[in-house]
Amino acid sequence: MKLLERVDNRVCLTKAGRDLHEFATQIVSLSDLAAQMLVEKKSVFSGEIAVGASNSVAMHLLPEVLSGWMSEHPRVNVSVTSAHGKDIHQRLLEGGLDFIFTSLIEPAPRLVRLPIFADVLVVVAPPGHPFAESDSLSVMDLSRERMILPSRGSSIGAEIKEVEHKYGLQFKVVMEVNKNDLVKQYCKAGIGIGIVSRAVANDELANGQLRLVNVEGFPRSRPYFLVYRAGSPLTREMQSLVSAIRLWVRKKRGGWQPLNDSP
């Protein structure tokens, strides 16, 4: 079909040429928009991230990290599931979570496990308790006192069991609770002394509601792992969030310890 014609020494579009030119203009415009969209998607984070974490991480580390990171990446929606280690491992294996932070080493060949940070277990006592003023105590001294401990099925419970095995003793447990935060609450009430994550008790230690007890073998470092499915590598959005967590731990600590291995 003839698209061009010569009129008075000028080249002009025919009627068909003008119709085709209108379509061509729209095609070029759509092509430019498509290219712009791809550039934006490459440079701007978007999508959803489903994170699983132990109670102490979900309550005392992630809120401040996510507050800053999500304000910088408003197109990313993040969900956080807090549960015991075995439960979040199962959710991860079933595909309900993208990655998890846990101190529990749960054997599973389909999972990638990388150390990322650590928390510190400390012995705490209410003000006025004789142990609060002691310079140094043995684990045997500790075993004679009334103690409030996390449940034996928890990851901290497993750490405490390891201490008992190492020193050949058994702690005098007057109360078991299922959350780290409850240990400090009942300890503040004067029911006994407790073993708790330093990050959980930071505020109470700072304002004098709890006191650190100097006991051999404590503080006790406990690594946390970044765990994800081997067939589902971290996206760049997920990698950015993990990097933000590492940076926060290095700068603010808040009872957490940085580890050097990179995902």
TIZABA-541619 format. One record per residue: z, y, x of N, C-alpha, C in turn. Coordinates in steps of 0.2 Angstrom, whole numbers, padded with zeros to 4 digits, always signed. Layout:
REM TIZABA-541619
ZYXZYXZYX/...
END
This chain:
REM TIZABA-541619
+0000-0006+0004+0000+0000+0000+0000+0006+0004/-0004+0011+0002-0005+0017+0006+0002+0022+0005/+0005+0023+0011+0011+0027+0011+0010+0034+0013/+0005+0035+0017+0004+0042+0020-0003+0044+0018/-0004+0051+0018-0011+0053+0017-0012+0060+0020/-0018+0062+0022-0019+0068+0025-0021+0073+0020/-0018+0079+0020-0020+0085+0015-0020+0091+0019/-0026+0094+0019-0027+0101+0023-0024+0100+0030/-0026+0095+0034-0024+0094+0041-0016+0093+0042/-0013+0091+0036-0006+0089+0036-0005+0082+0034/+0000+0078+0037+0001+0071+0035+0007+0071+0030/+0005+0069+0024+0011+0069+0019+0012+0062+0016/+0018+0061+0013+0019+0055+0009+0016+0054+0003/+0013+0048+0001+0011+0047-0005+0016+0046-0010/+0015+0045-0017+0020+0044-0022+0024+0038-0020/+0021+0032-0018+0024+0026-0015+0028+0028-0009/+0025+0032-0005+0029+0033+0001+0036+0037+0000/+0035+0042-0005+0041+0045-0007+0047+0041-0010/+0044+0036-0014+0049+0031-0017+0052+0027-0011/+0048+0025-0007+0051+0020-0001+0056+0024+0003/+0054+0031+0004+0058+0035+0009+0065+0036+0006/+0066+0036-0001+0072+0037-0005+0076+0030-0003/+0073+0025-0004+0077+0018-0003+0079+0018+0005/+0074+0020+0009+0076+0019+0016+0082+0024+0018/+0082+0030+0015+0088+0034+0016+0094+0031+0014/+0094+0028+0009+0100+0024+0006+0102+0018+0011/+0097+0015+0013+0098+0009+0018+0102+0012+0024/+0099+0017+0027+0102+0020+0034+0109+0022+0032/+0110+0025+0027+0117+0028+0025+0122+0022+0025/+0120+0017+0021+0124+0011+0020+0125+0007+0027/+0120+0007+0031+0121+0004+0038+0126+0008+0042/+0126+0015+0042+0131+0019+0045+0138+0018+0043/+0139+0017+0036+0145+0016+0033+0148+0009+0035/+0143+0004+0035+0146-0002+0038+0148-0002+0045/+0145+0001+0049+0147+0002+0056+0153+0005+0057/+0154+0011+0053+0160+0014+0053+0166+0010+0051/+0165+0006+0045+0170+0002+0043+0172-0003+0048/+0168-0006+0052+0169-0011+0057+0173-0008+0063/+0171-0002+0064+0175+0002+0070+0182+0003+0068/+0183+0005+0061+0190+0006+0059+0194+0000+0059/+0191-0006+0056+0195-0012+0056+0197-0014+0063/+0193-0013+0068+0194-0015+0075+0200-0010+0078/+0200-0004+0076+0205+0000+0079+0211+0001+0075/+0211+0000+0069+0217+0001+0064+0220-0006+0062/+0226-0007+0063+0229-0013+0061+0230-0014+0054/+0228-0020+0051+0229-0021+0044+0231-0028+0042/+0232-0030+0036+0233-0037+0034+0241-0038+0033/+0243-0044+0033+0250-0046+0031+0252-0051+0037/+0259-0050+0038+0263-0054+0043+0269-0057+0039/+0270-0063+0040+0275-0067+0037+0280-0069+0043/+0286-0066+0043+0290-0068+0049+0296-0072+0046/+0298-0076+0050+0305-0080+0049+0310-0079+0054/+0316-0078+0052+0321-0077+0058+0328-0079+0055/+0332-0081+0060+0339-0082+0059+0342-0076+0055/+0348-0077+0052+0351-0072+0049+0353-0066+0053/+0356-0067+0059+0358-0062+0064+0352-0058+0066/+0346-0061+0068+0340-0057+0070+0337-0053+0064/+0337-0056+0058+0334-0053+0052+0339-0047+0050/+0345-0047+0051+0350-0042+0049+0351-0037+0054/+0351-0039+0061+0353-0034+0066+0348-0032+0071/+0342-0035+0071+0337-0033+0076+0331-0031+0072/+0328-0035+0067+0322-0033+0064+0322-0026+0060/+0327-0024+0057+0326-0018+0053+0324-0012+0057/+0328-0011+0062+0326-0005+0066+0319-0005+0069/+0317-0011+0072+0311-0012+0075+0305-0011+0070/+0306-0014+0064+0301-0014+0059+0300-0007+0056/+0306-0003+0056+0306+0004+0053+0301+0008+0057/+0301+0007+0064+0297+0011+0068+0290+0009+0068/+0289+0002+0069+0282-0001+0070+0278+0000+0063/+0281-0001+0057+0277-0001+0051+0275+0006+0049/+0279+0011+0052+0277+0018+0051+0271+0020+0055/+0270+0016+0061+0264+0017+0065+0258+0013+0062/+0260+0008+0058+0254+0004+0056+0255+0003+0048/+0254+0008+0045+0255+0008+0037+0251+0003+0033/+0245+0000+0036+0241-0004+0033+0243-0011+0034/+0248-0013+0037+0251-0019+0038+0257-0021+0034/+0257-0026+0030+0263-0028+0026+0266-0033+0029/+0273-0032+0030+0277-0037+0033+0282-0040+0028/+0283-0047+0028+0288-0050+0024+0292-0054+0029/+0299-0054+0028+0304-0057+0032+0308-0062+0028/+0308-0068+0030+0312-0073+0027+0318-0075+0032/+0324-0075+0029+0330-0076+0033+0333-0083+0031/+0334-0088+0036+0336-0094+0034+0339-0098+0041/+0342-0103+0040+0344-0107+0046+0338-0110+0049/+0339-0112+0056+0334-0114+0060+0329-0119+0057/+0332-0125+0055+0328-0130+0052+0324-0128+0046/+0327-0124+0042+0323-0122+0036+0317-0118+0038/+0318-0113+0042+0312-0109+0044+0307-0113+0048/+0309-0118+0052+0304-0122+0055+0300-0126+0050/+0303-0128+0045+0299-0132+0040+0294-0127+0036/+0297-0121+0035+0292-0116+0032+0286-0114+0036/+0288-0114+0043+0282-0113+0048+0277-0118+0048/+0280-0124+0048+0275-0130+0048+0271-0131+0042/+0274-0129+0036+0270-0129+0030+0265-0123+0029/+0265-0119+0034+0261-0113+0033+0263-0107+0029/+0269-0107+0027+0272-0101+0023+0274-0096+0028/+0274-0097+0034+0276-0091+0039+0271-0091+0045/+0270-0085+0048+0266-0085+0053+0269-0086+0060/+0275-0084+0061+0279-0086+0066+0287-0085+0065/+0291-0087+0069+0298-0087+0068+0302-0085+0074/+0308-0082+0074+0312-0081+0079+0318-0086+0078/+0320-0090+0083+0325-0095+0082+0328-0097+0088/+0335-0098+0088+0338-0101+0094+0338-0109+0094/+0337-0111+0088+0337-0119+0087+0331-0122+0090/+0332-0127+0095+0326-0130+0098+0325-0136+0093/+0320-0136+0089+0318-0141+0085+0311-0144+0087/+0312-0151+0089+0306-0154+0092+0300-0155+0087/+0294-0152+0089+0288-0153+0085+0282-0152+0089/+0278-0157+0090+0272-0156+0094+0267-0151+0092/+0267-0149+0086+0262-0144+0083+0264-0137+0084/+0270-0136+0087+0272-0129+0088+0272-0127+0095/+0271-0120+0096+0271-0117+0102+0278-0113+0103/+0282-0114+0108+0288-0111+0108+0289-0107+0115/+0291-0100+0114+0291-0096+0120+0297-0092+0120/+0301-0092+0125+0307-0088+0125+0306-0080+0125/+0309-0077+0121+0307-0069+0120+0313-0065+0121/+0319-0066+0119+0325-0063+0120+0331-0067+0119/+0337-0065+0121+0343-0069+0120+0349-0065+0117/+0353-0068+0113+0359-0065+0111+0365-0067+0115/+0371-0064+0114+0376-0066+0118+0382-0067+0114/+0385-0073+0115+0391-0075+0111+0397-0073+0114/+0402-0070+0110+0408-0067+0113+0414-0069+0109/+0419-0069+0111+0426-0071+0108+0429-0064+0106/+0430-0063+0099+0433-0057+0097+0440-0059+0093/+0444-0054+0093+0451-0054+0090+0452-0047+0086/+0456-0048+0081+0458-0041+0078+0463-0037+0082/+0463-0031+0082+0468-0027+0086+0475-0029+0085/+0479-0029+0090+0486-0031+0089+0487-0038+0091/+0481-0042+0091+0482-0049+0093+0484-0050+0100/+0488-0054+0102+0490-0055+0109+0484-0056+0114/+0479-0059+0112+0473-0061+0116+0469-0054+0117/+0470-0050+0113+0466-0043+0113+0468-0039+0120/+0474-0040+0122+0476-0037+0128+0476-0041+0134/+0474-0047+0134+0474-0051+0140+0469-0050+0144/+0470-0050+0151+0465-0049+0156+0460-0055+0156/+0463-0061+0156+0459-0067+0157+0462-0073+0154/+0458-0077+0150+0461-0083+0147+0456-0089+0148/+0459-0094+0148+0455-0101+0149+0453-0103+0142/+0448-0108+0142+0446-0111+0136+0451-0115+0133/+0456-0117+0137+0462-0121+0134+0466-0117+0130/+0467-0110+0133+0471-0106+0129+0468-0104+0122/+0461-0104+0122+0458-0102+0116+0458-0108+0111/+0458-0114+0114+0459-0120+0109+0465-0120+0105/+0471-0117+0108+0477-0117+0104+0478-0112+0099/+0473-0107+0098+0473-0102+0093+0470-0104+0087/+0472-0101+0081+0468-0102+0075+0461-0098+0076/+0456-0102+0074+0449-0100+0075+0445-0100+0069/+0441-0095+0068+0436-0094+0063+0429-0095+0066/+0425-0100+0064+0419-0102+0068+0413-0103+0063/+0407-0102+0065+0401-0103+0061+0401-0111+0059/+0398-0113+0054+0398-0120+0052+0394-0124+0058/+0397-0130+0058+0394-0135+0064+0387-0136+0063/+0384-0135+0057+0377-0136+0057+0373-0131+0059/+0376-0125+0061+0372-0119+0063+0370-0120+0071/+0366-0115+0073+0364-0115+0080+0370-0113+0084/+0374-0108+0082+0380-0106+0086+0385-0112+0086/+0386-0116+0080+0390-0122+0079+0388-0127+0085/+0382-0128+0086+0380-0132+0091+0382-0130+0098/+0381-0123+0099+0384-0120+0106+0391-0122+0107/+0395-0120+0101+0402-0121+0102+0404-0129+0103/+0400-0133+0100+0401-0140+0101+0400-0142+0109/+0395-0139+0111+0394-0140+0118+0399-0138+0123/+0402-0132+0121+0408-0129+0125+0414-0134+0125/+0415-0137+0119+0421-0142+0118+0419-0148+0122/+0413-0150+0122+0412-0156+0126+0412-0155+0133/+0410-0149+0136+0411-0147+0143+0418-0147+0145/+0422-0144+0141+0429-0144+0143+0434-0149+0141/+0431-0154+0137+0435-0160+0134+0440-0158+0130/+0439-0153+0125+0444-0151+0120+0441-0150+0113/+0445-0148+0109+0443-0147+0102+0447-0140+0099/+0443-0136+0097+0446-0129+0094+0449-0131+0088/+0454-0126+0087+0459-0127+0081+0455-0122+0076/+0451-0125+0072+0447-0122+0067+0451-0121+0060/+0452-0115+0058+0456-0114+0052+0451-0112+0046/+0445-0110+0048+0440-0108+0043+0433-0109+0046/+0428-0112+0043+0421-0112+0044+0417-0108+0039/+0413-0104+0042+0409-0100+0037+0401-0101+0039/+0397-0099+0034+0390-0101+0035+0386-0095+0038/+0389-0089+0039+0385-0084+0042+0390-0080+0047/+0386-0078+0052+0389-0074+0058+0393-0068+0055/+0390-0065+0051+0394-0059+0048+0400-0060+0045/+0401-0066+0042+0407-0068+0039+0413-0069+0044/+0411-0072+0050+0416-0073+0055+0419-0067+0057/+0416-0061+0058+0419-0055+0060+0423-0052+0054/+0421-0053+0048+0425-0050+0042+0432-0054+0041/+0432-0060+0042+0438-0064+0041+0442-0063+0048/+0439-0062+0053+0443-0060+0059+0446-0053+0059/+0442-0048+0056+0445-0042+0055+0451-0042+0050/+0451-0047+0046+0457-0048+0041+0463-0051+0044/+0462-0053+0050+0468-0056+0054+0469-0063+0053/+0464-0067+0050+0465-0074+0049+0465-0078+0055/+0461-0076+0060+0461-0079+0067+0456-0075+0071/+0455-0078+0077+0450-0076+0082+0443-0079+0081/+0438-0076+0083+0431-0079+0081+0427-0079+0087/+0422-0083+0087+0416-0083+0091+0410-0081+0087/+0407-0076+0090+0401-0072+0086+0396-0069+0090/+0390-0068+0088+0385-0065+0092+0387-0057+0093/+0387-0055+0099+0388-0048+0101+0385-0043+0097/+0378-0045+0095+0374-0040+0091+0377-0039+0084/+0380-0044+0081+0383-0044+0075+0389-0040+0074/+0393-0040+0080+0400-0037+0080+0400-0030+0084/+0394-0028+0085+0393-0021+0089+0397-0015+0086/+0396-0014+0080+0399-0009+0076+0407-0009+0076/+0409-0015+0075+0416-0016+0074+0420-0015+0081/+0416-0018+0087+0419-0017+0093+0419-0010+0095/+0414-0006+0093+0413+0001+0095+0418+0005+0091/+0420+0004+0085+0425+0008+0082+0432+0005+0082/+0433+0000+0086+0440-0003+0087+0442-0008+0082/+0438-0010+0077+0441-0014+0072+0441-0021+0075/+0438-0023+0080+0438-0029+0084+0439-0028+0091/+0441-0032+0095+0442-0032+0102+0439-0038+0105/+0436-0037+0111+0433-0042+0115+0439-0046+0118/+0438-0053+0118+0443-0057+0122+0440-0060+0128/+0443-0059+0134+0441-0061+0140+0442-0069+0141/+0437-0073+0140+0439-0080+0141+0433-0083+0146/+0436-0088+0150+0431-0091+0154+0425-0094+0150/+0419-0093+0153+0413-0096+0150+0410-0091+0145/+0413-0085+0143+0411-0081+0139+0411-0074+0142/+0406-0069+0140+0400-0070+0136+0395-0076+0138/+0392-0079+0133+0388-0085+0133+0381-0083+0131/+0376-0083+0135+0369-0081+0133+0366-0087+0130/+0362-0085+0124+0359-0090+0120+0352-0087+0119/+0347-0091+0122+0340-0088+0121+0337-0089+0114/+0333-0085+0112+0329-0085+0106+0322-0086+0107/+0318-0090+0103+0311-0092+0105+0307-0089+0099/+0301-0087+0101+0296-0085+0097+0292-0092+0096/+0291-0094+0090+0288-0101+0088+0282-0099+0083/+0277-0102+0085+0271-0102+0080+0267-0109+0080/+0263-0110+0076+0259-0116+0075+0253-0116+0081/+0252-0122+0084+0248-0122+0089+0240-0120+0087/+0239-0122+0081+0232-0121+0079+0231-0114+0076/+0236-0110+0076+0236-0103+0073+0239-0098+0078/+0235-0096+0083+0237-0091+0088+0239-0084+0084/+0243-0080+0088+0245-0074+0085+0239-0069+0085/+0238-0066+0079+0233-0060+0079+0235-0054+0083/+0231-0049+0084+0233-0044+0088+0238-0040+0084/+0238-0040+0077+0244-0036+0074+0251-0040+0075/+0251-0046+0075+0257-0050+0077+0259-0049+0084/+0254-0049+0089+0256-0048+0096+0259-0041+0097/+0256-0036+0093+0259-0029+0094+0266-0029+0091/+0267-0032+0086+0274-0033+0083+0279-0036+0088/+0277-0042+0091+0281-0045+0096+0282-0040+0102/+0277-0037+0104+0278-0032+0110+0283-0027+0108/+0283-0024+0102+0288-0019+0099+0295-0022+0100/+0296-0028+0098+0302-0031+0098+0305-0032+0105/+0300-0034+0110+0302-0034+0117+0304-0027+0119/+0300-0022+0118+0302-0015+0120+0309-0013+0117/+0310-0014+0111+0316-0012+0108+0322-0015+0111/+0321-0022+0113+0327-0025+0116+0328-0023+0123/+0323-0021+0127+0324-0019+0134+0327-0012+0134/+0325-0007+0128+0328-0001+0128+0334+0000+0125/+0335-0003+0119+0342-0002+0116+0347-0008+0116/+0344-0014+0118+0348-0020+0118+0352-0021+0112/+0357-0017+0110+0361-0018+0104+0364-0025+0104/+0366-0028+0110+0369-0034+0110+0364-0040+0112/+0358-0038+0112+0353-0043+0114+0351-0042+0121/+0348-0048+0124+0346-0047+0131+0339-0049+0132/+0335-0045+0136+0328-0046+0137+0327-0052+0141/+0321-0056+0139+0319-0061+0143+0312-0059+0146/+0310-0062+0152+0304-0060+0155+0297-0063+0153/+0298-0069+0150+0292-0073+0149+0288-0069+0143/+0281-0069+0144+0277-0065+0139+0273-0070+0135/+0272-0069+0128+0268-0073+0124+0261-0073+0126/
END
